[in-house]
Every structure is written in structure tokens, then in C-alpha cells.
């Protein structure tokens, strides 16, 4: 997974991500975090990579993204476990 930081300050950042699916997953999990005040993605053209914009309060950008990734992985692991348990 590749991230390209376009803008970074203490509580605000713009990060270019690999694809739209990843941008949307991160947006959803970031918006669930009480330390994140804003998370959205945009792209100038369908052929370009999306840019994830986020603002935090009381949490670093790196910590917010790390927590979002960890939460997504936890949910995916649970979904995989539930799927394997199906008969």
C-alpha cells in the first residue's frame, strides 16, 4: 500500500492513495474515530489517484490513519473467520 503525502500539518493532511477502494475504506473508518473531525476523498479526474483529506483534533494524522487501518483489518479478519465457519 503506497501513500504519497501532499500536505501535512499538525492536524490536517492530504494523502494520495493507491485506489478508490482504499480511499473509501479509510474514509469510512476515519469518520468513525472521535479524534477525526473531517475525512473525505476527491479526485480531479477518473484516471488519477484519489486524494484523502483529513483533519484531526487531539490525535496525529499518522495515528488516525494507523487506527483506521487496524480497525479495518480487525473487521476483515472477523469476516473471514465467520465465512470459514459457514457450512
Backbone atoms as SQL, in Angstrom:
CREATE TABLE atoms (id INTEGER PRIMARY KEY, chain TEXT, resi INTEGER, resn TEXT, atom TEXT, x REAL, y REAL, z REAL);
INSERT INTO atoms VALUES
  (1, 'A', 1, 'UNK', 'N', 0.858, -1.160, 0.000),
  (2, 'A', 1, 'UNK', 'CA', 0.000, 0.000, 0.000),
  (3, 'A', 1, 'UNK', 'C', 0.905, 1.224, 0.000),
  (4, 'A', 2, 'UNK', 'N', 0.665, 2.115, -0.929),
  (5, 'A', 2, 'UNK', 'CA', 1.504, 3.295, -1.065),
  (6, 'A', 2, 'UNK', 'C', 0.707, 4.562, -0.772),
  (7, 'A', 3, 'UNK', 'N', 1.284, 5.412, 0.060),
  (8, 'A', 3, 'UNK', 'CA', 0.706, 6.708, 0.372),
  (9, 'A', 3, 'UNK', 'C', 1.692, 7.782, -0.056),
  (10, 'A', 4, 'UNK', 'N', 1.183, 8.846, -0.659),
  (11, 'A', 4, 'UNK', 'CA', 2.028, 9.982, -1.015),
  (12, 'A', 4, 'UNK', 'C', 1.459, 11.201, -0.289),
  (13, 'A', 5, 'UNK', 'N', 2.214, 11.741, 0.646),
  (14, 'A', 5, 'UNK', 'CA', 1.752, 12.886, 1.425),
  (15, 'A', 5, 'UNK', 'C', 1.900, 14.147, 0.571),
  (16, 'A', 6, 'UNK', 'N', 0.774, 14.816, 0.334),
  (17, 'A', 6, 'UNK', 'CA', 0.776, 16.041, -0.453),
  (18, 'A', 6, 'UNK', 'C', 0.803, 17.277, 0.426),
  (19, 'A', 7, 'UNK', 'N', 0.162, 17.182, 1.583),
  (20, 'A', 7, 'UNK', 'CA', 0.090, 18.295, 2.521),
  (21, 'A', 7, 'UNK', 'C', 0.051, 17.687, 3.916),
  (22, 'A', 8, 'UNK', 'N', 0.840, 18.265, 4.828),
  (23, 'A', 8, 'UNK', 'CA', 0.853, 17.710, 6.172),
  (24, 'A', 8, 'UNK', 'C', 1.153, 18.812, 7.178),
  (25, 'A', 9, 'UNK', 'N', 0.264, 18.976, 8.118),
  (26, 'A', 9, 'UNK', 'CA', 0.497, 19.866, 9.245),
  (27, 'A', 9, 'UNK', 'C', 0.109, 19.106, 10.502),
  (28, 'A', 10, 'UNK', 'N', 0.108, 19.775, 11.623),
  (29, 'A', 10, 'UNK', 'CA', -0.159, 19.100, 12.895),
  (30, 'A', 10, 'UNK', 'C', -1.490, 18.350, 12.899),
  (31, 'A', 11, 'UNK', 'N', -2.546, 18.994, 12.405),
  (32, 'A', 11, 'UNK', 'CA', -3.874, 18.379, 12.488),
  (33, 'A', 11, 'UNK', 'C', -4.629, 18.338, 11.159),
  (34, 'A', 12, 'UNK', 'N', -3.910, 18.487, 10.050),
  (35, 'A', 12, 'UNK', 'CA', -4.554, 18.473, 8.736),
  (36, 'A', 12, 'UNK', 'C', -3.601, 17.871, 7.707),
  (37, 'A', 13, 'UNK', 'N', -4.142, 17.034, 6.810),
  (38, 'A', 13, 'UNK', 'CA', -3.295, 16.408, 5.798),
  (39, 'A', 13, 'UNK', 'C', -4.085, 16.074, 4.544),
  (40, 'A', 14, 'UNK', 'N', -3.348, 15.961, 3.448),
  (41, 'A', 14, 'UNK', 'CA', -3.870, 15.436, 2.192),
  (42, 'A', 14, 'UNK', 'C', -2.900, 14.353, 1.754),
  (43, 'A', 15, 'UNK', 'N', -3.457, 13.162, 1.513),
  (44, 'A', 15, 'UNK', 'CA', -2.637, 11.999, 1.181),
  (45, 'A', 15, 'UNK', 'C', -3.201, 11.352, -0.078),
  (46, 'A', 16, 'UNK', 'N', -2.327, 11.137, -1.058),
  (47, 'A', 16, 'UNK', 'CA', -2.742, 10.432, -2.268),
  (48, 'A', 16, 'UNK', 'C', -2.623, 8.942, -1.988),
  (49, 'A', 17, 'UNK', 'N', -3.691, 8.192, -2.268),
  (50, 'A', 17, 'UNK', 'CA', -3.695, 6.753, -2.008),
  (51, 'A', 17, 'UNK', 'C', -3.772, 5.981, -3.323),
  (52, 'A', 18, 'UNK', 'N', -3.499, 4.692, -3.254),
  (53, 'A', 18, 'UNK', 'CA', -3.400, 3.835, -4.434),
  (54, 'A', 18, 'UNK', 'C', -4.657, 3.806, -5.307),
  (55, 'A', 19, 'UNK', 'N', -5.809, 3.594, -4.661),
  (56, 'A', 19, 'UNK', 'CA', -7.020, 3.418, -5.458),
  (57, 'A', 19, 'UNK', 'C', -8.257, 3.897, -4.696),
  (58, 'A', 20, 'UNK', 'N', -9.352, 3.958, -5.401),
  (59, 'A', 20, 'UNK', 'CA', -10.604, 4.460, -4.844),
  (60, 'A', 20, 'UNK', 'C', -11.150, 3.573, -3.731),
  (61, 'A', 21, 'UNK', 'N', -10.991, 2.272, -3.849),
  (62, 'A', 21, 'UNK', 'CA', -11.477, 1.353, -2.818),
  (63, 'A', 21, 'UNK', 'C', -10.792, 1.629, -1.486),
  (64, 'A', 22, 'UNK', 'N', -9.490, 1.768, -1.515),
  (65, 'A', 22, 'UNK', 'CA', -8.739, 2.063, -0.300),
  (66, 'A', 22, 'UNK', 'C', -9.134, 3.421, 0.274),
  (67, 'A', 23, 'UNK', 'N', -9.302, 4.415, -0.572),
  (68, 'A', 23, 'UNK', 'CA', -9.706, 5.743, -0.111),
  (69, 'A', 23, 'UNK', 'C', -11.061, 5.693, 0.592),
  (70, 'A', 24, 'UNK', 'N', -11.995, 4.943, 0.046),
  (71, 'A', 24, 'UNK', 'CA', -13.335, 4.858, 0.636),
  (72, 'A', 24, 'UNK', 'C', -13.315, 4.100, 1.965),
  (73, 'A', 25, 'UNK', 'N', -12.573, 3.012, 2.027),
  (74, 'A', 25, 'UNK', 'CA', -12.476, 2.254, 3.282),
  (75, 'A', 25, 'UNK', 'C', -11.869, 3.128, 4.374),
  (76, 'A', 26, 'UNK', 'N', -10.787, 3.817, 4.054),
  (77, 'A', 26, 'UNK', 'CA', -10.160, 4.705, 5.038),
  (78, 'A', 26, 'UNK', 'C', -11.111, 5.820, 5.461),
  (79, 'A', 27, 'UNK', 'N', -11.832, 6.395, 4.514),
  (80, 'A', 27, 'UNK', 'CA', -12.777, 7.466, 4.834),
  (81, 'A', 27, 'UNK', 'C', -13.819, 6.991, 5.843),
  (82, 'A', 28, 'UNK', 'N', -14.375, 5.811, 5.606),
  (83, 'A', 28, 'UNK', 'CA', -15.406, 5.276, 6.496),
  (84, 'A', 28, 'UNK', 'C', -14.852, 5.066, 7.904),
  (85, 'A', 29, 'UNK', 'N', -13.701, 4.425, 8.008),
  (86, 'A', 29, 'UNK', 'CA', -13.132, 4.143, 9.331),
  (87, 'A', 29, 'UNK', 'C', -12.615, 5.408, 10.013),
  (88, 'A', 30, 'UNK', 'N', -12.080, 6.337, 9.264),
  (89, 'A', 30, 'UNK', 'CA', -11.634, 7.602, 9.858),
  (90, 'A', 30, 'UNK', 'C', -12.808, 8.391, 10.421),
  (91, 'A', 31, 'UNK', 'N', -13.925, 8.386, 9.722),
  (92, 'A', 31, 'UNK', 'CA', -15.100, 9.134, 10.202),
  (93, 'A', 31, 'UNK', 'C', -15.730, 8.509, 11.440),
  (94, 'A', 32, 'UNK', 'N', -15.415, 7.257, 11.744),
  (95, 'A', 32, 'UNK', 'CA', -15.900, 6.616, 12.971),
  (96, 'A', 32, 'UNK', 'C', -15.066, 7.027, 14.188),
  (97, 'A', 33, 'UNK', 'N', -13.891, 7.586, 13.949),
  (98, 'A', 33, 'UNK', 'CA', -12.938, 7.941, 15.007),
  (99, 'A', 33, 'UNK', 'C', -13.300, 9.311, 15.592),
  (100, 'A', 34, 'UNK', 'N', -13.467, 9.365, 16.905),
  (101, 'A', 34, 'UNK', 'CA', -13.828, 10.631, 17.555),
  (102, 'A', 34, 'UNK', 'C', -12.696, 11.659, 17.498),
  (103, 'A', 35, 'UNK', 'N', -11.470, 11.217, 17.244),
  (104, 'A', 35, 'UNK', 'CA', -10.341, 12.128, 17.124),
  (105, 'A', 35, 'UNK', 'C', -10.196, 12.734, 15.740),
  (106, 'A', 36, 'UNK', 'N', -11.044, 12.306, 14.815),
  (107, 'A', 36, 'UNK', 'CA', -11.019, 12.825, 13.445),
  (108, 'A', 36, 'UNK', 'C', -12.239, 13.717, 13.255),
  (109, 'A', 37, 'UNK', 'N', -12.008, 14.968, 12.861),
  (110, 'A', 37, 'UNK', 'CA', -13.121, 15.905, 12.668),
  (111, 'A', 37, 'UNK', 'C', -13.607, 15.949, 11.220),
  (112, 'A', 38, 'UNK', 'N', -12.772, 15.498, 10.274),
  (113, 'A', 38, 'UNK', 'CA', -13.162, 15.514, 8.869),
  (114, 'A', 38, 'UNK', 'C', -12.338, 14.485, 8.109),
  (115, 'A', 39, 'UNK', 'N', -12.993, 13.716, 7.262),
  (116, 'A', 39, 'UNK', 'CA', -12.301, 12.780, 6.370),
  (117, 'A', 39, 'UNK', 'C', -13.134, 12.621, 5.103),
  (118, 'A', 40, 'UNK', 'N', -12.513, 12.875, 3.973),
  (119, 'A', 40, 'UNK', 'CA', -13.188, 12.741, 2.680),
  (120, 'A', 40, 'UNK', 'C', -12.122, 12.535, 1.613),
  (121, 'A', 41, 'UNK', 'N', -12.536, 12.000, 0.483),
  (122, 'A', 41, 'UNK', 'CA', -11.609, 11.853, -0.631),
  (123, 'A', 41, 'UNK', 'C', -12.146, 12.593, -1.838),
  (124, 'A', 42, 'UNK', 'N', -11.236, 12.907, -2.744),
  (125, 'A', 42, 'UNK', 'CA', -11.608, 13.557, -4.002),
  (126, 'A', 42, 'UNK', 'C', -10.628, 13.089, -5.065),
  (127, 'A', 43, 'UNK', 'N', -11.008, 13.256, -6.295),
  (128, 'A', 43, 'UNK', 'CA', -10.064, 13.054, -7.390),
  (129, 'A', 43, 'UNK', 'C', -10.469, 13.986, -8.521),
  (130, 'A', 44, 'UNK', 'N', -9.485, 14.559, -9.124),
  (131, 'A', 44, 'UNK', 'CA', -9.717, 15.554, -10.170),
  (132, 'A', 44, 'UNK', 'C', -10.246, 14.919, -11.453),
  (133, 'A', 45, 'UNK', 'N', -9.826, 13.692, -11.719),
  (134, 'A', 45, 'UNK', 'CA', -10.214, 13.002, -12.947),
  (135, 'A', 45, 'UNK', 'C', -10.218, 11.499, -12.669),
  (136, 'A', 46, 'UNK', 'N', -11.119, 10.744, -13.302),
  (137, 'A', 46, 'UNK', 'CA', -11.189, 9.296, -13.045),
  (138, 'A', 46, 'UNK', 'C', -9.889, 8.531, -13.305),
  (139, 'A', 47, 'UNK', 'N', -8.988, 9.075, -14.093),
  (140, 'A', 47, 'UNK', 'CA', -7.723, 8.390, -14.353),
  (141, 'A', 47, 'UNK', 'C', -6.663, 8.697, -13.298),
  (142, 'A', 48, 'UNK', 'N', -6.953, 9.599, -12.394),
  (143, 'A', 48, 'UNK', 'CA', -5.994, 9.977, -11.358),
  (144, 'A', 48, 'UNK', 'C', -6.286, 9.263, -10.046),
  (145, 'A', 49, 'UNK', 'N', -5.266, 9.137, -9.222),
  (146, 'A', 49, 'UNK', 'CA', -5.422, 8.509, -7.905),
  (147, 'A', 49, 'UNK', 'C', -6.183, 9.457, -6.980),
  (148, 'A', 50, 'UNK', 'N', -7.006, 8.908, -6.090),
  (149, 'A', 50, 'UNK', 'CA', -7.767, 9.761, -5.167),
  (150, 'A', 50, 'UNK', 'C', -6.867, 10.389, -4.101),
  (151, 'A', 51, 'UNK', 'N', -7.326, 11.521, -3.594),
  (152, 'A', 51, 'UNK', 'CA', -6.633, 12.231, -2.531),
  (153, 'A', 51, 'UNK', 'C', -7.536, 12.231, -1.307),
  (154, 'A', 52, 'UNK', 'N', -7.024, 11.710, -0.215),
  (155, 'A', 52, 'UNK', 'CA', -7.749, 11.643, 1.047),
  (156, 'A', 52, 'UNK', 'C', -7.392, 12.874, 1.868),
  (157, 'A', 53, 'UNK', 'N', -8.397, 13.654, 2.234),
  (158, 'A', 53, 'UNK', 'CA', -8.197, 14.836, 3.076),
  (159, 'A', 53, 'UNK', 'C', -8.727, 14.525, 4.459),
  (160, 'A', 54, 'UNK', 'N', -7.963, 14.891, 5.491),
  (161, 'A', 54, 'UNK', 'CA', -8.455, 14.660, 6.839),
  (162, 'A', 54, 'UNK', 'C', -7.949, 15.720, 7.809),
  (163, 'A', 55, 'UNK', 'N', -8.779, 15.928, 8.825),
  (164, 'A', 55, 'UNK', 'CA', -8.455, 16.847, 9.910),
  (165, 'A', 55, 'UNK', 'C', -8.686, 16.104, 11.217),
  (166, 'A', 56, 'UNK', 'N', -7.801, 16.341, 12.169),
  (167, 'A', 56, 'UNK', 'CA', -7.916, 15.672, 13.458),
  (168, 'A', 56, 'UNK', 'C', -7.929, 16.692, 14.587),
  (169, 'A', 57, 'UNK', 'N', -8.327, 16.194, 15.748),
  (170, 'A', 57, 'UNK', 'CA', -8.297, 17.016, 16.959),
  (171, 'A', 57, 'UNK', 'C', -7.814, 16.121, 18.092),
  (172, 'A', 58, 'UNK', 'N', -6.628, 16.416, 18.621),
  (173, 'A', 58, 'UNK', 'CA', -6.088, 15.622, 19.718),
  (174, 'A', 58, 'UNK', 'C', -5.436, 14.322, 19.301),
  (175, 'A', 59, 'UNK', 'N', -5.209, 14.130, 18.012),
  (176, 'A', 59, 'UNK', 'CA', -4.609, 12.892, 17.501),
  (177, 'A', 59, 'UNK', 'C', -3.775, 13.251, 16.281),
  (178, 'A', 60, 'UNK', 'N', -2.622, 12.613, 16.145),
  (179, 'A', 60, 'UNK', 'CA', -1.803, 12.882, 14.967),
  (180, 'A', 60, 'UNK', 'C', -2.424, 12.229, 13.731),
  (181, 'A', 61, 'UNK', 'N', -2.082, 12.734, 12.590),
  (182, 'A', 61, 'UNK', 'CA', -2.572, 12.178, 11.324),
  (183, 'A', 61, 'UNK', 'C', -2.117, 10.725, 11.180),
  (184, 'A', 62, 'UNK', 'N', -0.849, 10.480, 11.488),
  (185, 'A', 62, 'UNK', 'CA', -0.300, 9.130, 11.366),
  (186, 'A', 62, 'UNK', 'C', -1.042, 8.156, 12.279),
  (187, 'A', 63, 'UNK', 'N', -1.319, 8.565, 13.496),
  (188, 'A', 63, 'UNK', 'CA', -2.042, 7.721, 14.455),
  (189, 'A', 63, 'UNK', 'C', -3.465, 7.456, 13.960),
  (190, 'A', 64, 'UNK', 'N', -4.130, 8.484, 13.434),
  (191, 'A', 64, 'UNK', 'CA', -5.509, 8.330, 12.943),
  (192, 'A', 64, 'UNK', 'C', -5.567, 7.327, 11.792),
  (193, 'A', 65, 'UNK', 'N', -4.647, 7.438, 10.840),
  (194, 'A', 65, 'UNK', 'CA', -4.629, 6.507, 9.707),
  (195, 'A', 65, 'UNK', 'C', -4.275, 5.104, 10.190),
  (196, 'A', 66, 'UNK', 'N', -3.311, 4.997, 11.082),
  (197, 'A', 66, 'UNK', 'CA', -2.938, 3.689, 11.634),
  (198, 'A', 66, 'UNK', 'C', -4.090, 3.019, 12.354),
  (199, 'A', 67, 'UNK', 'N', -4.840, 3.800, 13.140),
  (200, 'A', 67, 'UNK', 'CA', -6.002, 3.246, 13.845),
  (201, 'A', 67, 'UNK', 'C', -7.079, 2.798, 12.859),
  (202, 'A', 68, 'UNK', 'N', -7.291, 3.579, 11.791),
  (203, 'A', 68, 'UNK', 'CA', -8.299, 3.221, 10.786),
  (204, 'A', 68, 'UNK', 'C', -7.915, 1.918, 10.080),
  (205, 'A', 69, 'UNK', 'N', -6.651, 1.781, 9.733),
  (206, 'A', 69, 'UNK', 'CA', -6.181, 0.552, 9.075),
  (207, 'A', 69, 'UNK', 'C', -6.334, -0.644, 10.019),
  (208, 'A', 70, 'UNK', 'N', -5.970, -0.465, 11.284),
  (209, 'A', 70, 'UNK', 'CA', -6.084, -1.554, 12.266),
  (210, 'A', 70, 'UNK', 'C', -7.540, -1.984, 12.446),
  (211, 'A', 71, 'UNK', 'N', -8.449, -1.025, 12.506),
  (212, 'A', 71, 'UNK', 'CA', -9.871, -1.347, 12.665),
  (213, 'A', 71, 'UNK', 'C', -10.404, -2.087, 11.436),
  (214, 'A', 72, 'UNK', 'N', -9.996, -1.662, 10.254),
  (215, 'A', 72, 'UNK', 'CA', -10.440, -2.330, 9.023),
  (216, 'A', 72, 'UNK', 'C', -9.916, -3.759, 8.970),
  (217, 'A', 73, 'UNK', 'N', -8.666, -3.962, 9.328),
  (218, 'A', 73, 'UNK', 'CA', -8.073, -5.298, 9.333),
  (219, 'A', 73, 'UNK', 'C', -8.796, -6.198, 10.341),
  (220, 'A', 74, 'UNK', 'N', -9.106, -5.654, 11.509),
  (221, 'A', 74, 'UNK', 'CA', -9.822, -6.427, 12.532),
  (222, 'A', 74, 'UNK', 'C', -11.187, -6.880, 12.012),
  (223, 'A', 75, 'UNK', 'N', -11.919, -5.969, 11.371),
  (224, 'A', 75, 'UNK', 'CA', -13.228, -6.325, 10.826),
  (225, 'A', 75, 'UNK', 'C', -13.112, -7.348, 9.695),
  (226, 'A', 76, 'UNK', 'N', -12.103, -7.207, 8.847),
  (227, 'A', 76, 'UNK', 'CA', -11.910, -8.169, 7.759),
  (228, 'A', 76, 'UNK', 'C', -11.520, -9.543, 8.292),
  (229, 'A', 77, 'UNK', 'N', -10.698, -9.580, 9.339),
  (230, 'A', 77, 'UNK', 'CA', -10.343, -10.865, 9.948),
  (231, 'A', 77, 'UNK', 'C', -11.575, -11.560, 10.523),
  (232, 'A', 78, 'UNK', 'N', -12.438, -10.775, 11.155),
  (233, 'A', 78, 'UNK', 'CA', -13.679, -11.340, 11.705),
  (234, 'A', 78, 'UNK', 'C', -14.571, -11.868, 10.578),
  (235, 'A', 79, 'UNK', 'N', -14.687, -11.103, 9.495),
  (236, 'A', 79, 'UNK', 'CA', -15.499, -11.541, 8.371),
  (237, 'A', 79, 'UNK', 'C', -14.941, -12.834, 7.765),
  (238, 'A', 80, 'UNK', 'N', -13.629, -12.924, 7.665),
  (239, 'A', 80, 'UNK', 'CA', -13.015, -14.146, 7.144),
  (240, 'A', 80, 'UNK', 'C', -13.288, -15.336, 8.067),
  (241, 'A', 81, 'UNK', 'N', -13.157, -15.132, 9.361),
  (242, 'A', 81, 'UNK', 'CA', -13.418, -16.196, 10.336),
  (243, 'A', 81, 'UNK', 'C', -14.870, -16.657, 10.258),
  (244, 'A', 82, 'UNK', 'N', -15.807, -15.697, 10.175),
  (245, 'A', 82, 'UNK', 'CA', -17.227, -16.037, 10.069),
  (246, 'A', 82, 'UNK', 'C', -17.517, -16.788, 8.767),
  (247, 'A', 83, 'UNK', 'N', -16.871, -16.387, 7.686),
  (248, 'A', 83, 'UNK', 'CA', -17.069, -17.038, 6.399),
  (249, 'A', 83, 'UNK', 'C', -16.584, -18.479, 6.441),
  (250, 'A', 84, 'UNK', 'N', -15.425, -18.686, 7.042),
  (251, 'A', 84, 'UNK', 'CA', -14.871, -20.046, 7.137),
  (252, 'A', 84, 'UNK', 'C', -15.713, -20.936, 8.039),
  (253, 'A', 85, 'UNK', 'N', -16.419, -20.343, 8.985),
  (254, 'A', 85, 'UNK', 'CA', -17.267, -21.117, 9.896),
  (255, 'A', 85, 'UNK', 'C', -18.596, -21.521, 9.255),
  (256, 'A', 86, 'UNK', 'N', -18.928, -20.924, 8.120),
  (257, 'A', 86, 'UNK', 'CA', -20.196, -21.261, 7.436),
  (258, 'A', 86, 'UNK', 'C', -20.111, -22.672, 6.866),
  (259, 'A', 87, 'UNK', 'N', -21.263, -23.329, 6.833),
  (260, 'A', 87, 'UNK', 'CA', -21.311, -24.688, 6.259),
  (261, 'A', 87, 'UNK', 'C', -22.175, -24.714, 5.058);
